[in-house]
Amino acid sequence: MGLAAYLVWMSLTDGFFWVIVDYGATLLIVFAVHAMRKSPATKWIVASIAVSIVGALVQQTRVTIDPYWFDFNDVYHVIQIAGFYLFFRGGL
């Protein structure tokens, strides 16, 4: 149901901001679940969420190293690679 509502909303809206809002809400839910569990994976998951938030902020502020070869989307994806690595470590 949530996916269907999201797909309808995104088909009517042309803004990446709403993707970040949806992604952020999901990260907050994952954070809340892990904060309550206090498992060994918690530190890795919380770190991955923090890195993902930094990546989203970098993308929204359009921080660019080189506008032709390494723009804000590239910077975001490099940061997100680190976030996914931390998430993977938490899953181990």
DADA-V685079 format. One record per backbone hydrogen bond with DSSP energy under -1.0 kcal/mol. CO is the residue of the C=O (numbers start at 1). NH is the residue of the N-H. Records with the same first field share a line. If there is no record, write none. Layout:
CO = NH + NH
//
This chain:
1 = 5
2 = 6
3 = 7
4 = 8
5 = 9
6 = 10
7 = 11
16 = 20
17 = 21
18 = 22
19 = 23
20 = 24
21 = 25
22 = 26
23 = 27
24 = 28
25 = 29
26 = 30
27 = 31
28 = 32
29 = 33
30 = 34
31 = 35
32 = 36
33 = 37
34 = 38
39 = 42
41 = 45
42 = 46
43 = 47
44 = 48
45 = 49
46 = 50
47 = 51
48 = 52
49 = 53
50 = 54
51 = 55
52 = 56
53 = 57
54 = 58
55 = 59
56 = 60
57 = 61
58 = 63
66 = 70
70 = 65 + 66
71 = 75
72 = 76
73 = 77
74 = 78
75 = 79
76 = 80
77 = 81
78 = 82
79 = 83
80 = 84
81 = 85
82 = 86
83 = 87
84 = 88
85 = 89
86 = 90
87 = 91
88 = 92
//
